[in-house]
Amino acid sequence: MSTFIVQGRWTSEAVKGMLAHPEDRAVALSKMYESSGGKLLNFYVTFGEYDFLIIAESPSEHALLSGLIVAGAGGAVTNLKTTVAVTSAEAKKAFEAAKGLVSSYTPPGHTHR
């Protein structure tokens, strides 16, 4: 499973709806992620440029994208920004693998090593 961080903003209509009927949106998000084979790890309401931050696991980019499409089509969220997150252990493995590729790569504008 891959980990994704999703940030976004609520529309004014969504805020009006939550004001009229307060609810814990993590419940609905958990159901959506679980139905696509993923898992909601954390949901935060944030201050600043974005109104919320989601940390979720998903079996694939396609599964995550399906959920983002549903959320966007509902008209309650906008300005969605998604970032793939890797653990430090996963990053270490990538750096180790990259060591083996260094000799096979030539940067643009340089002669072959």
Summary of the structure (lengths in Angstrom):
residues: 113
radius of gyration: 18.9
end to end distance: 37.2
largest distance: 65.6
contacts: 276
relative contact order: 0.22
helix: 42%
strand: 28%
